[in-house]
Structures are given as C-alpha cells and as structure tokens.
C-alpha cells in the first residue's frame, strides 16, 4: 500500500489507540491530522510522528459541531483532501 499518498484523520489522537495509530501511519509515510482536546499531548504525538509538513494537530472536541467543521476545513486546507476519517 502506498501510504505516502494518503491523508488520514485521527480523532482521539492525543493518547491511547488514536495516538498509536497516528504514529504507525506516520511511520508508513502517510500524512496525518491528529485531533484531540489535550494540546500538550497532541504536540507530543506530532513530534513523534516526524515531518511537520506531513502532520497537522487540531485541538478540538468532536462533540461540538463547529469543531467538526473546523477539523474538516483545516485538514483540507493543509492536505487538500481527507482519505480516511
């Protein structure tokens, strides 16, 4: 699979399974948008993911409709698409 062609968006990416999955896909050279409420943890995960041009962190709460719209808008602005949400 050519993961370097994929943009993958992770909800709950600041810890646990979401963070680990983001790290795993980043290691496969996928672009990742990491979403969570804890900005400090998001930054830690983003730093572990590597290249800043392939990582986007978004502090947001998916229970808030405006945040969900912002997640989509910011992801598309940076990567021009969302392949996996």
C-alpha positions in Angstrom: 0.0 0.0 0.0 1.3 3.4 -0.9 0.6 5.2 2.4 2.5 8.3 1.3 -0.5 9.1 -0.9 -2.9 9.0 2.0 -4.2 11.7 4.4 -5.6 10.1 7.5 -7.5 12.0 10.2 -7.4 10.6 13.8 -10.0 11.5 16.4 -8.7 10.9 19.9 -5.2 11.2 18.6 -3.6 12.7 21.7 -3.4 9.4 23.6 -4.1 5.6 23.5 -5.1 3.8 20.4 -5.6 7.0 18.4 -2.1 8.2 19.1 -0.5 4.9 18.4 -2.4 4.5 15.1 -1.3 8.0 14.1 2.3 7.1 14.9 2.0 3.8 13.0 0.7 5.5 9.8 3.2 8.4 10.1 5.9 5.7 10.1 4.4 4.5 6.8 4.8 8.0 5.4 1.1 8.9 5.5 0.0 12.4 6.2 -1.8 12.5 9.4 -4.2 15.0 11.1 -4.3 14.4 14.8 -7.4 15.6 16.6 -7.9 15.8 20.4 -8.7 18.0 23.3 -5.3 18.0 25.0 -3.0 20.3 23.1 0.1 19.3 25.0 -0.4 15.6 24.3 -1.2 16.4 20.6 2.1 18.2 20.3 4.0 15.2 21.8 2.4 12.8 19.4 3.0 15.2 16.5 6.7 15.4 17.4 7.0 11.7 17.5 5.3 11.4 14.1 8.1 13.3 12.4 8.0 15.7 9.4 5.9 18.8 10.2 4.8 19.0 6.6 3.0 15.6 6.9 1.4 16.2 10.4 -1.4 18.5 11.4 -2.6 18.9 15.0 -6.0 20.2 15.7 -7.3 20.9 19.2 -11.0 20.2 19.1 -13.9 18.4 20.6 -15.9 16.2 18.1 -19.0 16.7 20.2 -19.1 20.3 19.1 -20.4 20.8 15.6 -18.3 23.9 14.9 -15.2 22.0 15.9 -16.1 19.2 13.5 -16.4 21.6 10.6 -13.1 23.2 11.6 -11.4 19.8 11.7 -12.5 19.2 8.1 -11.7 22.7 6.9 -8.2 22.7 8.4 -7.4 19.2 7.2 -8.4 20.0 3.6 -6.6 23.4 3.7 -3.3 21.6 4.7 -3.6 18.4 2.7 -6.2 19.2 0.0 -8.2 16.1 0.9 -9.2 13.6 3.5 -8.9 9.9 2.6 -9.7 8.3 5.9 -11.6 9.9 8.7 
